[in-house]
Amino acid sequence: MGAQIISGRDIADEIRAELKDRVAHLKEGSGVTPGLATVLVGENPASQMYVGMKNKAAADMGINSRQITLSVDTSEDELLGVVSGLNADPGIHGILVQLPLPDHIDEGKVLEAIHPSKDVDGFHPINVGRLATDSGDFFAPCTPAGVIEMLTRSGHDPSGKHVVVVGRSNIVGRPLAALLLRKAIGGNATVTVCHSLTVDLGSVTRSAEILIVAMGRPEMITAEMVAPGAIVIDVGTNRVDDPSRDKGYRVCGDVLFDEVAEVAEAISPVPGGVGPMTITMLLANTVKAASLRTTSG
């Protein structure tokens, strides 16, 4: 395997060190401690784990982390009331409502209730619109923002390159394409977006100088679908049965790593690739929100 490994863990550590300095500067210069509120509804084990990881990472950065845990039978109106209270709280600069929510709650309505200036997940329609039009201050969704940081910090600037994005979700594929098209660092790429109905997917992915895969299909991208010397970023995280493992499963990406690493110039692993970047960019958005609030008074 000759490919360079693009380690999300290493890049995340680098960014977190920078953020820690920024948080200290905000505290010393403006007396402001960035505040992040996480709202968890119900007892979904995966959600509890994710929220715990986010809170621990925030505390490590010196960010004030507040977790609000609500019962699974919390009504939509009650949850909207909690969000309204956080919107009005000057000590909270970022609000994250952990998804998924119980079926009786409209996720879209809740996400739109978060004030755009505190929407550190980057899902509010105003932030989505500002990203799409590349105008004003906005928060980019954390996973796509993390991918851009991985490319630029590993020496693979997308500017002028043909980038193929496999996946068109509102969480990754679409916002990632918008980031890659921006007239900014990490942008200025020529972008093709593929999806489940793309005809002859391999012929399109082979045309990529940079290939980013976010389809949620285990190891669907094989070596013959990748051009020699391409840069490959694997966003997928999949659990597949594996009786040879103690846990009975293994975690893999959307790319058949061992095969593709033989032809690619650089590749991100799973785990240890994009995953660590998502929480890091949430922290970055929270610090940015606090900085913007301080600047605007």
C-alpha positions as CSV (number, residue, x, y, z in Angstrom):
1,M,0.0,0.0,0.0
2,G,1.7,3.2,-1.2
3,A,-1.1,5.7,-0.6
4,Q,-0.7,8.6,1.8
5,I,-3.0,8.2,4.8
6,I,-5.1,11.3,5.5
7,S,-5.6,11.0,9.2
8,G,-8.7,12.8,10.5
9,R,-7.5,12.2,14.0
10,D,-4.2,14.0,13.4
11,I,-5.9,16.9,11.6
12,A,-8.6,17.2,14.3
13,D,-6.0,17.4,17.0
14,E,-4.3,20.2,15.1
15,I,-7.5,22.2,14.8
16,R,-8.5,21.6,18.4
17,A,-5.1,23.0,19.5
18,E,-5.9,26.1,17.5
19,L,-9.4,26.3,18.9
20,K,-8.1,26.1,22.4
21,D,-6.0,29.1,21.8
22,R,-8.9,31.0,20.3
23,V,-11.1,30.2,23.3
24,A,-8.5,31.4,25.7
25,H,-8.1,34.6,23.6
26,L,-11.9,35.2,23.8
27,K,-11.9,34.7,27.5
28,E,-9.0,37.0,28.1
29,G,-9.8,39.7,25.6
30,S,-13.6,39.9,25.8
31,G,-14.5,38.0,28.9
32,V,-16.6,35.6,26.7
33,T,-16.7,31.9,27.2
34,P,-18.2,30.1,24.2
35,G,-21.3,28.2,25.2
36,L,-22.7,25.0,23.6
37,A,-26.1,23.6,24.5
38,T,-26.9,20.0,23.5
39,V,-30.5,18.8,23.7
40,L,-31.1,15.1,23.9
41,V,-34.7,13.7,23.7
42,G,-35.1,10.1,24.8
43,E,-32.6,7.4,25.7
44,N,-31.2,6.3,22.3
45,P,-27.9,4.7,23.3
46,A,-26.1,5.9,20.1
47,S,-27.4,9.5,20.7
48,Q,-26.3,9.4,24.3
49,M,-22.9,8.3,23.3
50,Y,-22.6,11.0,20.6
51,V,-23.8,13.8,22.9
52,G,-21.4,12.6,25.6
53,M,-18.5,12.8,23.2
54,K,-19.5,16.3,22.1
55,N,-19.7,17.5,25.6
56,K,-16.4,16.0,26.6
57,A,-14.7,17.5,23.5
58,A,-16.2,20.9,24.3
59,A,-15.0,20.8,27.9
60,D,-11.5,19.9,26.8
61,M,-11.5,23.1,24.6
62,G,-12.6,25.3,27.5
63,I,-16.1,25.7,26.0
64,N,-19.0,25.8,28.4
65,S,-21.1,22.8,27.7
66,R,-24.7,22.4,28.9
67,Q,-26.6,19.2,28.3
68,I,-30.4,19.2,28.4
69,T,-31.9,15.7,28.6
70,L,-35.7,15.3,28.0
71,S,-37.9,12.3,28.3
72,V,-38.9,10.4,25.1
73,D,-42.5,11.5,25.5
74,T,-41.6,15.2,25.5
75,S,-44.1,17.0,23.3
76,E,-43.0,19.0,20.2
77,D,-44.2,22.2,21.8
78,E,-42.2,21.5,25.0
79,L,-39.1,20.9,22.9
80,L,-39.7,24.1,20.9
81,G,-40.0,26.0,24.2
82,V,-36.6,24.7,25.3
83,V,-35.1,25.8,22.0
84,S,-36.7,29.2,22.4
85,G,-35.2,29.6,25.8
86,L,-31.7,28.7,24.5
87,N,-32.1,31.2,21.7
88,A,-32.7,33.9,24.3
89,D,-29.8,32.8,26.5
90,P,-26.8,35.1,26.0
91,G,-24.4,32.5,27.5
92,I,-25.3,30.0,24.8
93,H,-23.7,30.6,21.4
94,G,-24.4,27.2,19.8
95,I,-27.4,24.9,20.0
96,L,-27.4,21.3,18.9
97,V,-30.5,19.2,19.0
98,Q,-29.4,15.6,18.7
99,L,-31.0,13.6,15.9
100,P,-33.0,11.5,15.4
101,L,-35.9,12.8,17.4
102,P,-38.9,10.7,18.4
103,D,-41.4,10.1,15.6
104,H,-44.1,12.4,17.1
105,I,-41.7,15.4,16.7
106,D,-41.2,17.2,13.4
107,E,-37.4,17.4,13.1
108,G,-37.6,20.1,10.4
109,K,-39.7,22.4,12.6
110,V,-37.3,22.0,15.5
111,L,-34.2,22.7,13.4
112,E,-35.8,25.8,11.9
113,A,-36.7,27.0,15.4
114,I,-33.0,27.3,16.2
115,H,-31.8,30.9,15.6
116,P,-29.5,30.9,12.6
117,S,-26.7,32.6,14.6
118,K,-26.7,29.7,17.0
119,D,-27.2,26.9,14.4
120,V,-23.8,25.3,14.8
121,D,-24.9,22.2,12.9
122,G,-25.5,24.3,9.8
123,F,-28.9,22.9,9.0
124,H,-31.1,26.0,9.3
125,P,-32.5,27.1,5.9
126,I,-30.8,30.5,6.2
127,N,-27.4,28.9,6.7
128,V,-28.1,26.5,3.9
129,G,-29.1,29.4,1.6
130,R,-26.0,31.5,2.5
131,L,-23.8,28.6,1.8
132,A,-25.5,27.9,-1.5
133,T,-25.1,31.6,-2.5
134,D,-21.7,32.0,-0.8
135,S,-22.9,35.2,0.9
136,G,-22.7,36.6,4.4
137,D,-21.7,34.8,7.6
138,F,-22.9,31.2,7.8
139,F,-22.2,27.9,9.5
140,A,-21.4,25.0,7.2
141,P,-22.6,21.5,8.2
142,C,-19.8,19.9,10.2
143,T,-19.0,16.8,8.2
144,P,-18.6,18.6,4.9
145,A,-16.6,21.3,6.5
146,G,-14.3,18.6,8.0
147,V,-13.7,17.1,4.6
148,I,-12.6,20.5,3.2
149,E,-10.2,20.9,6.2
150,M,-8.8,17.4,5.6
151,L,-8.1,18.1,1.9
152,T,-6.5,21.5,2.4
153,R,-4.4,20.6,5.5
154,S,-3.1,17.4,3.9
155,G,-1.9,19.4,0.8
156,H,-4.6,18.4,-1.6
157,D,-6.3,21.8,-2.3
158,P,-9.4,21.2,-4.5
159,S,-8.9,24.4,-6.4
160,G,-8.9,23.7,-10.2
161,K,-9.4,20.0,-9.7
162,H,-12.3,17.8,-10.8
163,V,-14.0,16.6,-7.7
164,V,-16.6,13.8,-7.8
165,V,-18.9,13.6,-4.8
166,V,-20.8,10.3,-4.5
167,G,-24.0,11.0,-2.5
168,R,-26.5,13.9,-2.5
169,S,-27.8,14.0,1.0
170,N,-28.6,17.3,2.6
171,I,-26.2,16.5,5.4
172,V,-23.1,15.7,3.4
173,G,-23.3,15.6,-0.4
174,R,-25.2,18.8,-1.3
175,P,-23.5,21.1,1.2
176,L,-20.1,19.6,0.3
177,A,-20.6,20.4,-3.3
178,A,-21.5,23.9,-2.4
179,L,-18.3,24.3,-0.3
180,L,-16.2,22.9,-3.1
181,L,-17.7,25.5,-5.6
182,R,-17.1,28.5,-3.4
183,K,-14.6,31.2,-4.4
184,A,-12.6,30.6,-1.2
185,I,-9.8,28.4,0.2
186,G,-11.0,24.8,-0.2
187,G,-13.2,25.7,-3.1
188,N,-12.9,26.7,-6.8
189,A,-13.3,23.0,-7.8
190,T,-15.1,21.6,-10.8
191,V,-17.7,19.4,-9.1
192,T,-19.8,16.4,-10.3
193,V,-22.4,14.9,-7.9
194,C,-23.4,11.3,-8.3
195,H,-26.1,9.3,-6.6
196,S,-27.9,6.0,-6.6
197,L,-29.4,6.5,-10.0
198,T,-26.2,7.6,-11.8
199,V,-25.7,5.5,-14.9
200,D,-22.3,3.7,-15.1
201,L,-21.1,5.2,-11.8
202,G,-17.6,3.8,-12.3
203,S,-17.0,5.7,-15.4
204,V,-17.8,8.9,-13.5
205,T,-15.7,8.1,-10.4
206,R,-12.7,7.2,-12.6
207,S,-12.7,10.8,-14.0
208,A,-12.2,12.2,-10.5
209,E,-8.9,13.8,-9.4
210,I,-10.5,13.9,-5.9
211,L,-13.2,11.4,-5.1
212,I,-15.4,11.9,-2.0
213,V,-17.8,9.0,-1.1
214,A,-20.8,9.5,1.1
215,M,-23.4,6.9,0.0
216,G,-23.7,4.7,3.1
217,R,-23.1,1.5,1.2
218,P,-20.3,-0.6,2.6
219,E,-17.2,-0.9,0.4
220,M,-19.1,-0.1,-2.8
221,I,-16.1,1.8,-4.4
222,T,-13.6,-0.7,-5.7
223,A,-10.1,-0.2,-7.2
224,E,-11.4,-0.3,-10.8
225,M,-13.7,2.7,-10.0
226,V,-10.8,4.9,-9.0
227,A,-8.2,6.6,-11.3
228,P,-4.6,5.9,-10.5
229,G,-3.2,8.8,-8.4
230,A,-6.6,10.0,-7.2
231,I,-7.2,11.5,-3.8
232,V,-10.0,9.5,-2.0
233,I,-12.0,10.7,1.0
234,D,-14.3,8.1,2.5
235,V,-17.2,9.6,4.5
236,G,-19.1,6.4,5.1
237,T,-19.3,4.6,8.4
238,N,-20.9,1.2,8.2
239,R,-21.2,-1.7,10.6
240,V,-21.1,-5.1,8.8
241,D,-21.3,-8.6,10.3
242,D,-18.0,-10.3,10.9
243,P,-18.1,-13.5,13.0
244,S,-14.3,-13.4,13.3
245,R,-14.4,-10.3,15.5
246,D,-15.1,-10.4,19.2
247,K,-18.0,-8.0,18.8
248,G,-19.4,-9.9,15.8
249,Y,-19.0,-7.0,13.4
250,R,-16.5,-4.6,11.9
251,V,-16.7,-1.0,11.0
252,C,-15.9,0.0,7.4
253,G,-16.3,2.8,5.0
254,D,-18.0,3.1,1.6
255,V,-14.6,2.4,-0.1
256,L,-12.9,-1.0,-0.3
257,F,-9.9,0.4,1.5
258,D,-7.1,-2.2,0.9
259,E,-7.8,-2.3,-2.8
260,V,-8.2,1.4,-3.4
261,A,-5.2,2.3,-1.3
262,E,-3.1,0.4,-3.9
263,V,-4.1,2.8,-6.7
264,A,-4.8,6.1,-4.9
265,E,-2.3,8.7,-4.1
266,A,-3.9,9.5,-0.8
267,I,-6.9,8.0,1.1
268,S,-8.7,8.5,4.4
269,P,-9.3,5.5,6.6
270,V,-12.4,4.3,8.4
271,P,-12.4,4.6,11.3
272,G,-10.0,7.5,12.0
273,G,-10.8,9.6,8.9
274,V,-13.7,11.9,8.6
275,G,-15.3,10.8,11.9
276,P,-13.1,12.7,14.3
277,M,-13.5,15.8,12.1
278,T,-17.3,16.2,12.6
279,I,-17.2,16.9,16.3
280,T,-14.1,19.2,15.8
281,M,-16.0,21.3,13.3
282,L,-18.9,21.5,15.6
283,L,-16.5,23.1,18.2
284,A,-15.1,25.3,15.5
285,N,-18.6,26.6,14.6
286,T,-19.3,27.2,18.3
287,V,-16.2,29.3,18.7
288,K,-17.0,31.2,15.5
289,A,-20.5,31.9,16.8
290,A,-19.1,33.3,20.0
291,S,-16.6,35.4,18.1
292,L,-19.3,36.8,15.8
293,R,-21.5,37.6,18.8
294,T,-18.6,39.4,20.4
295,T,-17.9,41.4,17.3
296,S,-21.5,42.4,16.7
297,G,-21.9,43.4,20.4
